[in-house]
Amino acid sequence: MSIVPPAHSSRTGLRLRIAAQPPNGRPARRIHGVWWPRTSDLTAELPKLLGELPHAWGQITSVTVNGTTWSTAPGRMLVANQVVRLHRTDAPQAPHTICLLAPGRGRWSLLVVAPDTTEPEAGHLMNGALRD
């Protein structure tokens, strides 16, 4: 198990955009946000992400990532004194997503923008992915 210190509450440095909740009567979103990590090191990036998610999402206990996107990932990590189970998939239908699960609260999918993407391209991708 990889042990990681808790993420700081500072929003500086985290490149994350969360979609607004759809109005009543509209279908739920397939993508709930977009994340542009700085590196492909999941053990360094995941604690920062989990520390900045909306409080309403609850405590994330399980994360599924695409195995080809990230350099390495342990089976579980300790993040802010909480065990988070990590699952890897090579599913071709979701090569650039991360799935977050909070029991009793829900499941959220984030589009992952590759760390080496240029800032203009990443901005374009992040804005486009969240358009209704």
N, C-alpha and C positions, 0 to 999 in steps of 0.2 A: 504494500500500500504506500502510495506517495503522500507525504504530509506537507501541506501547503499552509502558510499563514493566512489568516482571514483577509479578505479584500478590504481595502480602505473605502470609506464612503464617498470619497472625492470622485466626481464625475470627469475630472480631467484625464485625458489620455484614452478613455474608452470610446471606441468608435462603434456606436450602437444606435439604431433607430427602431422604435417600437411603433407598430401600427395602432391607430385609434380603433376603439371598439366599433364594430359595425352597428348602425342604428337598428332598433328592434324591427324584426321582420325581414332583415337582410341576411343572406347566407353567411355563415362563419367563414373567416379567412383560412386559406391554406397556409399562408406565410404570415406569421405574427410579428415579424421584425427582421431586421438585417443587421448582421454583425461583421465588422471588418477587423479581424484580429491583426496584431502587429507581427506575429510570427506563426509558424506552424507547430509550435511547442504547446500542446494542449495543457500540460501540467502548469505552465506559466500563464496561459491565457484564460483558462476556465475559471479560476477563482475570481479574477477581475470581473468577468462576465456575470457570474452568479451573484456577486456582491452588488451589482447595479441593476438587477432586474426589478420590475415593478413589485412592490410589496404584496399586491393582490394576487400575484402568481404563487405565493406561498413558498415553502421550502422544497427546492429541487432535490430529489433523491436519486434520480436516474437520468443519464444523458446518453443518447445514441449519436455517434458521429460516423462519418464516412471514413473508412480505413485508409483510403488513398489520399485524403486531404491532410491528415495529421502525421507528424513524424513518428511518434510513439505515444502510447496511452496505456497506463496501468489498468487493471480490472476495476480498481476503485481508488478514490482519493479522499483524504480528510480535508474538507474545506470549511473553515470557520467552525471547527468542532463538530461537523456533520459529515457522515460518510456518504459519498456520492458514488454510485455504481456507474461505471463506464462500459458501454457496449459499442463494438465496432461492427459496421456493416459495409459491404461492398455493393449494396443495392444500386443498380444503374438508374433507377427512377429518382433517386435523391442524392446525387453525387456532391452537391454543394449545400447541404443543409445540416443542421444540428437539431435534434429533438430533445426537449426538456420535459420531464415528467415530475409533477408534484401530486402525490396521492391525495385524493379527495378534493383537489383543486382543478387539475386539468393537465393538458398536454399542449405544448407550444412548439412550433417549428420556426427556426430562424434560417434565413438564407445566409450563407457564409461567403463573403467576398474574399478572394485569395489575398494573403498578406502582401504579395509583391505587385498588386494592382496599383496603377498610378492613381493619384488623388482625383484628377478629373474623371477618370473612368469609374472609380469607386463611388464618387458622388452621383454620377449618372445611374449606376446600378442600384444604389441605395434608394434614390428618389423614385426610380421607375418601379421597383419591386413593391412599393407600398401604395402606389396609385390605385384608387378604386376602379 
